[in-house]
């Protein structure tokens, strides 16, 4: 049994790492500037996006992060541009 595990383990790790070669969304994430511009178009001047890992989030202060009207506007604006932000 130990011998079969030794043979299977390297192949299993190769298969699993092959699934995560790159980020399928690379290049689609909105930049900080793009989020600020979208916020301005949605009536949120001087907006400060929230850093969320390697990306940005468009949380509008005082709104429910999942369904605030101005936040929804920002995310919809970005989506029309083919961009996305963390929500």
Buried (B, 14 or more C-beta within 10 A) or exposed (E): EEEEEEEEEEEEEEEEEEEEEEEEEEEEBBEBEBBBBBBBEBEBEEBBBBEEEEBBBBBBEEBEEEEBEBBBBBBEBBEEEEBBBBE
